[in-house]
Amino acid sequence: MANNFTRYLNKNVGTSAATVVTVGASTQTTVIGLSFANTTTSPITVSAYITASAVDYYLIKDATVPVGGTLVVVGGDQKTVLVTSDALKVVSSAASSCDVVTSVLNIT
């Protein structure tokens, strides 16, 4: 099995869900970091969820990120495991309002 660290960068996330990563065949992905940064001049709310078998499971839903602030959803002692076909998605309450940085460990 190969272990590969990688990151995913989503710029200007808005009101349409952005897929951060979809886990490929024979792969397990551990999310080790997931942060939202508010890039606007107003507070926003953000959500992150996993779509598995066409069902959405929220990691966080409609959490407020203040002006100039960052919300760390996954990090420190907390990790999230994704399996084949899972998709990690993020969305914001305002158009082009946040940047999302995701760090993962892929095991193939």
Buried (B, 14 or more C-beta within 10 A) or exposed (E): EEEEEEEBEBEEBBEEBBEBBBBEEEBBBBBBBBBBBBBBEEBBBBBBBBBBEEEEEEBBEEBEBEEEEEBEBBEEEEBBEBEEEBBBBBBBBBEEBBBBBBBBBBBE
